[in-house]
C-alpha cells in the first residue's frame, strides 16, 4: 500500500515538474536601447554617414568629412567590404548621368584608398538618375540626388 501511495506521489511530482514553465525574464530597458550593431550598415549610417554630396555636373565631393570618417570606420572594421553607388540628379541624358555617377563613385573610392583602405574592399556601381533619394524637380531634390552612397557588403 505504501508503495502504491509513494508511486502515486512520485507520478504527481513528475507531472508537476514537467508542466512548470519558467517565466521569461524581462529584457532590461537599457539593453533594448543599445543602438545599432557595431560594424553593421546601421552603425555606418548612424555613427559615420553613408553618403557624400556633389555640386552640379561635378565629380569632386563637396566635403570629405564623411569620407574621412568612413576611412576610419573601415580601418576599425577590416572584415567589412563596401560598395559605393554613384548617383546623379534627373537632369541630363541617362548615358551622361550613368557616366557621372561612375565618376562620383570612383572619386569616393579613390579618396578612401588614398586614406589607406584596400582597393579590393571597395566596389563601385553607378545608377545615374535611376535611383533618386528625393523626388522633385527642384534644387533641393537635385542636391540630395547628387551623391555617392556607401553600403556594407
C-alpha positions, 0 to 999 in steps of 0.5 A, a space after each residue: 500500500 505504501 508503495 502504491 501511495 509513494 508511486 502515486 506521489 512520485 507520478 504527481 511530482 513528475 507531472 508537476 515538474 514537467 508542466 512548470 514553465 519558467 517565466 521569461 525574464 524581462 529584457 532590461 530597458 537599457 539593453 533594448 536601447 543599445 543602438 545599432 550593431 557595431 560594424 553593421 550598415 546601421 552603425 555606418 549610417 548612424 555613427 559615420 554617414 553613408 553618403 557624400 554630396 556633389 555640386 552640379 555636373 561635378 565629380 569632386 565631393 563637396 566635403 570629405 568629412 564623411 569620407 574621412 570618417 568612413 576611412 576610419 570606420 573601415 580601418 576599425 572594421 577590416 572584415 567589412 567590404 563596401 560598395 559605393 553607388 554613384 548617383 546623379 540628379 534627373 537632369 541630363 541624358 541617362 548615358 551622361 548621368 550613368 557616366 557621372 555617377 561612375 565618376 562620383 563613385 570612383 572619386 569616393 573610392 579613390 579618396 578612401 584608398 588614398 586614406 589607406 583602405 584596400 582597393 579590393 574592399 571597395 566596389 563601385 556601381 553607378 545608377 545615374 538618375 535611376 535611383 533618386 533619394 528625393 523626388 522633385 524637380 527642384 534644387 533641393 531634390 537635385 542636391 540630395 540626388 547628387 551623391 555617392 552612397 556607401 553600403 556594407 557588403 
